[in-house]
Amino acid sequence: GAARDPHPLPPAPRAATPEQEGGTFPRGSRPAKRRPTGGVESLRAIPWIFAWTQNRLMLPAWLGAGTALQKVGEDGKQSELEAMCRDWPFFSTRLGMLEMVFSKADLWLADYYDQRLVAKTLWPLGKELRDLLEEDIKVVLAIANDSHLMADLPWIAESIQLRNVYTDPLNVLQAELLYRSRLTEEQGKSPDPRVEQALMVTIAGVAAGMRNTG
């Protein structure tokens, strides 16, 4: 699928997220990758999802869903999608889960990670993914006939917004710490334990704020 397209996707998460650094974060007994060198097929699901949650793009949770729904709508079945959302609890719950993911995502922060950590040659891919996220949000809102996300669950929306107030600064700090940690490694210097410890604190904090560790 998308991961097999001629885009430079394998290096992107390793640059735009703490995917490599998160390998030392205690989430379970499984290793982050099946092989230390390899493409997307070598990644394990939990660290992969965890990494994209950290940089607030939430990519694995929504990629492909909006495109599929949009295709169905464009095939003349928009009214059927709206009826399914209205009358079929399973479908409406699935859309609600997408809306919750969208509410946790932050386009500005995802872009900030790219600007701070990713080579300019990869910036177009990040822009493409953020544009796709914006489009997917519009698709889901159109099916739900809502003007904003989580309209049917305002208490959950408020909870996410309240946590984001504390999580957003951690994301900005994390991007800076990732930059410093990687620069130190590139220069062949020994890691600064203060930077590494602070980085782990931001990873734990963002995971708590997102209520998702992968």
C-alpha positions in Angstrom: 0.0 0.0 0.0 1.2 3.5 0.9 4.3 2.2 2.5 5.3 0.6 -0.8 4.9 3.7 -2.9 8.1 5.3 -4.2 8.1 7.8 -1.3 11.0 7.7 1.1 8.8 6.5 3.9 11.1 4.2 5.9 13.6 7.0 6.9 10.7 9.4 7.7 9.5 7.9 11.0 13.1 7.5 12.2 13.7 11.2 11.6 10.3 12.8 12.4 9.5 10.7 15.5 11.4 9.2 18.5 11.0 5.8 16.9 14.7 4.9 17.5 15.0 6.6 20.9 11.8 5.0 22.0 13.4 1.6 21.8 14.7 2.1 25.3 11.3 3.2 26.7 9.7 0.4 28.7 6.5 -0.6 26.9 6.8 -4.4 26.9 9.1 -7.4 26.2 9.1 -7.2 22.4 12.0 -5.5 20.6 11.2 -2.4 18.5 12.3 -4.0 15.3 12.7 -7.5 14.1 16.0 -6.5 12.4 18.2 -3.5 13.2 18.4 -2.8 9.5 15.3 -3.0 7.3 12.3 -1.3 5.9 8.7 -0.9 7.1 8.3 -4.7 7.1 10.9 -5.0 9.8 9.0 -2.8 12.2 6.8 -4.1 15.0 3.3 -2.7 15.4 3.6 -1.3 19.0 6.7 0.9 18.5 5.5 2.0 15.1 2.2 3.3 16.4 3.9 4.7 19.5 6.3 6.7 17.4 3.6 8.4 15.3 1.6 9.1 18.4 4.5 10.9 19.9 4.9 13.4 17.1 1.1 14.0 17.0 0.5 12.9 13.4 -1.2 9.7 14.6 -0.5 8.3 11.2 -1.2 4.5 11.5 -4.5 5.2 13.2 -6.1 7.0 10.3 -4.0 6.5 7.1 -6.2 5.0 4.4 -9.5 5.2 6.3 -10.6 8.7 5.0 -9.4 7.8 1.4 -11.6 4.7 1.4 -14.6 6.6 2.8 -14.1 9.4 0.3 -14.0 6.9 -2.6 -17.3 5.3 -1.5 -18.9 8.8 -1.3 -17.6 9.7 -4.7 -19.1 6.5 -6.1 -22.5 7.9 -5.2 -23.0 6.3 -1.8 -22.6 9.3 0.4 -26.2 9.0 1.6 -25.6 5.4 2.5 -22.5 6.3 4.5 -24.6 8.9 6.4 -27.3 6.4 7.1 -24.8 3.9 8.3 -23.4 6.5 10.7 -26.8 7.4 11.9 -28.3 3.9 12.2 -25.5 1.4 12.7 -23.7 1.6 16.1 -20.7 -0.4 14.9 -20.0 2.1 12.0 -20.7 5.2 14.1 -18.4 3.9 16.8 -15.6 3.3 14.3 -16.1 6.9 13.0 -16.1 8.1 16.6 -12.7 6.4 17.2 -11.4 8.2 14.1 -12.6 11.5 15.4 -10.9 10.9 18.7 -7.6 10.2 16.9 -8.1 13.4 14.8 -8.7 15.4 18.0 -5.4 14.2 19.5 -3.5 15.0 16.3 -1.9 18.4 15.9 -0.8 19.6 12.4 1.4 22.4 13.7 3.3 20.1 16.0 3.7 17.4 13.3 5.1 20.1 11.0 7.4 21.4 13.8 8.9 17.9 14.2 9.6 17.9 10.4 11.1 21.3 10.4 13.4 20.6 13.4 14.4 17.0 12.7 13.8 15.9 9.1 16.0 16.6 6.0 14.4 19.1 3.6 14.2 16.4 1.0 11.6 14.7 3.1 9.5 17.8 3.9 7.2 17.2 0.9 6.2 13.8 2.3 5.3 15.3 5.6 3.2 18.1 3.9 1.4 15.5 1.9 0.5 13.5 5.0 -0.7 16.6 6.9 -2.8 17.6 3.9 -4.3 14.2 3.7 -5.1 14.3 7.4 -7.0 17.6 6.9 -8.9 16.1 4.0 -9.8 13.0 6.0 -11.2 15.1 8.8 -13.5 16.8 6.4 -14.6 13.5 5.0 -15.5 12.1 8.4 -17.3 15.3 9.5 -19.4 15.2 6.2 -20.5 11.7 6.9 -21.4 12.5 10.5 -23.1 15.8 9.5 -21.1 17.6 12.2 -19.3 20.9 12.1 -16.6 19.9 14.5 -14.9 16.8 15.9 -16.4 14.8 18.8 -19.7 16.7 18.6 -21.6 13.7 20.1 -19.0 13.3 22.9 -18.2 16.8 24.2 -16.9 15.5 27.5 -14.3 13.4 25.8 -13.4 16.4 23.5 -13.0 18.6 26.6 -10.8 16.0 28.3 -8.5 15.8 25.2 -8.3 19.6 25.0 -7.4 19.9 28.7 -4.6 17.4 28.4 -3.3 19.0 25.2 -2.6 22.2 27.2 0.1 20.2 29.1 1.1 17.8 26.3 1.8 20.4 23.6 4.8 22.0 25.4 6.2 18.5 26.0 6.1 17.9 22.3 8.0 21.1 21.5 10.6 20.2 24.2 10.9 16.7 22.8 11.6 17.9 19.3 14.4 20.1 20.6 15.9 17.3 22.8 15.8 14.9 19.9 17.6 17.4 17.8 20.3 17.8 20.5 20.6 14.1 21.1 21.1 13.3 17.4 23.5 16.1 16.9 25.6 14.8 19.7 25.6 11.4 18.1 26.5 12.7 14.7 29.4 14.6 16.2 30.7 11.4 17.7 30.4 12.7 21.3 29.1 10.8 24.3 25.4 11.3 25.1 24.5 13.9 27.6 22.7 12.0 30.4 20.6 15.1 31.2 19.4 15.3 27.6 18.7 11.6 27.5 16.8 11.6 30.8 14.8 14.7 29.8 13.9 13.0 26.5 12.6 9.9 28.3 10.5 12.2 30.5 8.9 13.9 27.5 8.2 10.5 25.9 6.5 9.3 29.1 4.6 12.6 29.4 3.3 12.6 25.8 2.3 9.0 26.1 0.3 9.8 29.3 -1.3 12.9 27.6 -2.3 10.9 24.6 -3.3 7.9 26.8 -1.7 5.7 24.2 1.6 3.9 24.4 1.2 1.9 21.2 
